[in-house]
Amino acid sequence: MTSSTPEQRRIELEERLMYQDRLLTQLNEIVTAQQETIERLLRRLDRLEARLAESPREDVNEPPPHY
């Protein structure tokens, strides 16, 4: 800040505060969206793990039926 008067300095500080407030709001929206994505993916992972646990295990050493 290269202000020469207290009024100019106050204006510059208010502008910086407005910018930081906008930035904080944007960052909050991003973090909220990421959290929702993480929660959705965790629910999907839980469902996939449950399906895997319910499915019959195949013997990995047994050759496929077409042999």
Secondary structure as GFF3:
##gff-version 3
##sequence-region A 1 67
A	DSSP	alpha_helix	6	54	.	.	.	ID=ss1
###
